Amino acid sequence: MPTGSELAREGAADTDFFVLLDGELAVSVLPGDGGISLEVGTVRPGGSFGEMGALLGDRRTANVVAARVSRLLQLDGASLQSLFARCPGFGWAFSRELARNLKNANALKNELQADISPETMCSTCRPSAGCATT
């Protein structure tokens, strides 16, 4: 994939799962107010994305773009399910990767929550200050 290629669009229906073989991918999300996208992570070789779409049929939760020229392995949901059935070791490795991704997502969530704690907000936006947006 050339640099700048869009591999996933937030909100799109897609059941493909990807493993990055070479290159680098940028992961971003749009804030609820529809503002400028916020880069939330990087996928490096050996990393993956698309597991929720492949396993659950969920829509994409982030945008993924090639930050550098990249090579990927792409599996549709049916192929992924077949691989689980034929290779139990793959299922174990896949589960570990999911757990690692969840751990990283939780760490990012905690970091973002700390950044918007009441102590870091201006007095206008603190709920106790009667902010009109809360």
Beta strands, then each sheet from edge to edge (+ up, - down):
strand 1: 6-8
strand 2: 17-22
strand 3: 25-29
strand 4: 38-43
strand 5: 48-49
strand 6: 63-66
strand 7: 71-75
sheet 1: 1+ 6- 3+ 4-
sheet 2: 5+ 2- 7+
end
